[in-house]
Amino acid sequence: MTTIFYETSPVANLIDRDGISLAYEPIWEHRASAFPISLTMPLRFGIYGAEQVMPWLANLLPDQVGHCRRGFGLAGIHIRVYYPGNEER
């Protein structure tokens, strides 16, 4: 398990058990200032599976790492991650 942090607050956990998945930390979900790590994975109780998590992880890779995108089967897909301050209007 790998924990994802925002500053010093735990936000979510990546779990690699029978495929990659992500679950938000309950303490994060209850914060008034909480935000999702991606619009494709809104805050909610429960687990997101590989179909949501893998494109998000692939988007974190530098653009010059195209062979990794191809390895994930995401070569022709344009992926965006939204965070507070860069939302499209």
Secondary structure, DSSP 8 states (H G I E B T S, - for coil): -EEEEETTEEEEEEEESSSEEEEE-HHHHT-TT---SBTTB-S-SSEE-HHHHHHHHHHTS-TT-HHHHHHTT-TT-------TT----
